[in-house]
Amino acid sequence: MNKLLSLCFLGILLSACNAQTEPPAAPKLIRGVSFVATRNAITEEIVQPLLNYNANYVAVHPYGFMRDLENPAVIHNSERQWWGERVDGTTATIETFQSKGLKVMLKPQIWIGRGIYTGTIDMPDDSRWDTLEVTYEKFILDYAQVAQNTNAAMFCIGTELESFVAARPEFWNRLIQKIQAIYKGKLTYAGNWDSYKNVPFWDQMDYIGVDAYFPISDQKTPDISSAMEGWRKWMVELSSLSRKHDKKILFAEYGYVSADYAGKEPWLTADETRESNEEAQKHLLQAQYDLVWKQDWFAGGFLWKHHSEYGRRGFEKTFTPQDKLAQKTVSDAYGAMKSKE
């Protein structure tokens, strides 16, 4: 009996030693895709193309609409909006994705009439600030409740609102507390590439979210090595902020249009002066995967963006990789990351 006990103890000891010497599993990167809301009810068939990217996350984007800066009320959950942008459609969309094994970041965003950039929001008087704050809070808290009800993995509290954040810090601190009282999952905010360093509440977030439209290359069709070189200075900046706050960097959005000079000003859509260029999009994405996505301070990101409606025109020269060379680039890169987990 004593011999048997000794052998059992030896087996347990060897197992423990082996467990200690095995290398730790690689952390799971967020291999995300941003999904454009649907006009009508989502179907399970719509999910398959996202799985084909080897994605493990999807970002869902319900919108609130502001007429202009003179009329700052944020309108949301309106019958005039697409089904997928309303509370009921957003809820059903999240649940459909989750049923297929995809985790969700819920990322409600503002759209201002005539395409005015959200980062320039600034009110001339307290009355209009009050209107904006009350309606934005309602917008965000409604979707924080959706995130909690659906057990969404992550919630993004705002996107590219640098002037609003800088001008009204007390509002944002109160809003974060109210969100945390409702939603118990991970939080982030999507700071734009040129202003994310100035966000004052990173310590209250789980991830430092960046919309990663960094200028990388002035070339019409950059090769992968030159695109990687263009990332060097931005990586120093990103890693420094990650260390400062002891939080990983998440690309809340990343991507490039399939057009000439796609790496020069990546936030711009391509106009008629730029020719279609799928190679540029492909090389810029591959360079990012080969360099940025291998850093220990990096949590992953959400590709901008995927449309469910293949019948729509206008995919040429846009951000989506659908039916382009970059579609395979994304699926191969995400697949390689998946295989290392």
Salt bridges, closest charged atoms under 4 A:
GLU44 OE1 - LYS100 NZ 3.22
GLU70 OE1 - ARG128 NH1 2.65
ASP88 OD1 - ARG86 NE 3.71
ASP125 OD2 - ARG128 NH2 2.90
GLU133 OE2 - ARG168 NE 2.59
GLU137 OE1 - LYS178 NZ 3.09
ASP142 OD2 - HIS76 NE2 2.81
ASP142 OD2 - LYS138 NZ 2.72
ASP203 OD1 - HIS245 ND1 2.75
GLU229 OE1 - ARG232 NE 3.71
GLU237 OE2 - LYS197 NZ 3.63
GLU253 OE2 - LYS107 NZ 2.81
GLU279 OE1 - HIS283 NE2 3.12
GLU309 OE2 - ARG39 NE 3.64
ASP332 OD2 - LYS328 NZ 2.55
GLU341 OE2 - ARG31 NH1 2.44
